[in-house]
Amino acid sequence: MKNLVFSLSLLLASAGASAGVIGFDDLPGIETEPIANGYAGFDWNGLGAIRADAYPGSGYAAGTVSFANAAFNLDGGTAAISRAGGFDFVGAFFTSAWLEQELAFEGWRDGVLVYASPASYVIDTATPLWIGLDWSGIDTLLIYNSSGTQWAMDEFTVPEPASLSLLGASLAGMALSRRRRLRAGAAAA
């Protein structure tokens, strides 16, 4: 009975801690430096981090939802975020740095396209737009833009590995508890 109660409490704890948010605030925010591969467990191709105060009045300032920094596409082109072993992408806030533009997204797994955004999303320089895709099991996220200019991204949200571990531990505990009850019932019969 103790195992069942403990497993149920782990299950409830994992349900409450379902998303990890990458805010880029622990990076220096030097706009000429790319985000290093391995940061927060991901590879960041074509992305840098920029301070919110680097260009007052720009979409960088408006698009920094977290405290100090946002990520941005360094050369104004396509950006790729990947992780060996895969990940689930919940969503992020996006703002255009200089002019209104459109973004489109693709999710890839093992070189196969598994998701494509149903439409393009229009972003402007004044208001961060939450783009929630809730894609699971991808290893690469591609972000395309229509203008060839920069955009800002903040609050990149993915499920926390710790939450997934808690969920797995709670389910394993419940299965073990059930197995013990079944064995005890069979021995008594």
C-alpha positions in Angstrom: 0.0 0.0 0.0 2.9 2.3 0.8 4.3 1.8 -2.7 1.0 2.6 -4.3 0.6 5.8 -2.3 4.2 6.8 -3.1 3.8 6.0 -6.8 0.6 8.0 -7.0 2.3 11.0 -5.3 5.2 10.8 -7.9 2.6 10.7 -10.7 0.9 13.8 -9.4 4.3 15.6 -9.0 5.3 14.8 -12.6 2.0 16.1 -13.9 2.6 19.5 -12.2 6.2 19.9 -13.6 5.6 19.3 -17.2 7.6 21.9 -19.1 11.1 23.3 -19.1 11.6 26.8 -20.3 14.9 28.0 -21.9 15.1 31.8 -21.5 18.7 32.3 -22.7 19.3 34.7 -19.8 22.4 32.8 -18.6 24.2 33.6 -21.8 26.3 36.7 -22.3 24.0 38.1 -25.0 26.9 39.1 -27.3 25.1 39.3 -30.7 28.1 38.2 -32.7 28.6 35.0 -30.8 26.5 31.9 -31.8 24.9 29.9 -29.1 27.3 27.0 -28.4 26.2 23.5 -29.3 25.3 21.7 -26.1 23.7 24.7 -24.4 20.7 23.4 -22.5 21.3 20.0 -24.1 20.6 21.2 -27.7 22.6 22.1 -30.9 21.8 25.6 -32.0 22.5 26.2 -35.7 22.3 29.8 -37.0 21.2 31.1 -33.6 22.7 33.6 -31.2 21.6 35.4 -28.1 21.1 39.1 -27.8 20.5 41.4 -24.9 17.0 43.1 -24.7 18.7 46.5 -24.4 21.0 46.1 -27.4 18.6 47.9 -29.8 15.9 49.9 -27.8 12.6 50.1 -29.6 13.4 47.0 -31.8 11.7 43.7 -31.8 14.6 42.4 -29.8 13.5 44.6 -26.9 9.8 43.8 -27.3 10.5 40.1 -27.8 12.5 39.4 -24.7 9.8 37.8 -22.6 12.3 36.5 -20.0 14.5 38.7 -18.0 17.5 39.8 -20.1 18.1 37.9 -23.4 16.4 36.4 -26.4 17.7 34.0 -29.0 17.8 35.2 -32.6 18.6 33.9 -36.1 22.1 35.3 -36.6 22.2 35.8 -40.4 18.5 36.4 -40.9 18.1 32.9 -42.4 16.8 29.5 -41.5 17.6 28.3 -38.0 17.8 24.7 -36.7 17.6 23.4 -33.2 18.4 19.7 -32.7 19.0 17.1 -30.0 20.4 13.6 -30.4 17.8 11.2 -29.1 15.0 13.6 -29.8 12.8 16.0 -27.9 9.3 17.4 -27.7 8.7 21.0 -28.7 5.9 22.8 -26.9 6.4 26.3 -28.3 8.1 29.7 -27.9 7.5 33.4 -28.2 8.6 35.0 -31.4 8.9 38.7 -32.5 10.4 40.2 -35.6 13.5 42.3 -35.1 12.9 45.0 -37.8 9.8 44.4 -39.9 6.7 42.3 -40.1 7.4 38.8 -41.5 6.2 35.2 -41.5 7.6 32.1 -39.9 7.1 28.5 -40.8 8.2 25.4 -39.0 9.2 21.8 -39.7 9.9 19.0 -37.3 12.2 16.2 -38.4 13.1 12.8 -37.0 15.9 10.7 -38.4 16.0 12.7 -41.6 12.2 12.3 -42.2 9.8 15.2 -42.1 7.2 14.3 -39.5 5.6 17.8 -38.9 5.1 21.0 -40.8 3.3 24.0 -39.5 -0.2 24.1 -41.0 0.3 27.8 -42.0 2.8 30.5 -41.6 2.7 32.8 -38.6 2.9 36.5 -38.9 5.1 38.2 -36.4 5.7 41.9 -35.9 8.2 44.1 -34.0 5.9 45.1 -31.1 4.1 42.1 -29.6 5.6 38.7 -28.9 3.5 35.9 -30.4 3.3 32.5 -28.7 3.6 29.8 -31.3 2.6 26.5 -29.6 3.1 23.5 -31.8 3.1 20.7 -29.2 5.2 18.4 -31.5 6.6 15.2 -30.0 9.4 12.9 -30.9 11.4 15.2 -33.2 15.2 15.5 -33.3 15.4 18.7 -35.4 13.2 21.8 -35.4 13.7 24.1 -38.5 12.4 27.7 -38.4 12.0 29.5 -41.8 11.3 33.2 -42.2 9.9 35.1 -45.2 12.0 38.3 -45.1 15.6 37.2 -44.7 15.9 39.4 -41.6 16.2 38.6 -37.9 13.6 37.5 -35.5 13.8 37.0 -31.7 12.7 33.9 -29.8 12.3 33.5 -26.1 10.9 31.1 -23.6 11.7 28.0 -25.7 9.6 25.4 -24.0 10.2 21.6 -24.0 9.1 19.0 -21.5 11.6 18.6 -18.6 13.5 15.3 -18.6 13.1 15.3 -14.8 9.3 15.3 -15.2 9.5 12.4 -17.6 11.7 10.5 -15.2 9.2 11.1 -12.4 6.4 9.9 -14.5 8.3 6.8 -15.5 9.2 6.1 -11.8 5.7 6.5 -10.7 4.3 4.2 -13.4 7.0 1.6 -12.5 6.1 1.8 -8.8 2.5 1.3 -9.6 3.2 -1.7 -11.7 5.4 -3.2 -9.0 2.8 -2.6 -6.4 0.1 -4.3 -8.6 2.4 -7.3 -9.2 3.0 -7.8 -5.5 -0.8 -7.6 -4.8 -1.4 -10.2 -7.5 1.3 -12.5 -6.1 0.0 -12.2 -2.6 -3.6 -12.9 -3.9 -2.3 -16.0 -5.8 -0.4 -17.3 -2.8 -3.5 -16.9 -0.5 -5.7 -18.9 -2.9 
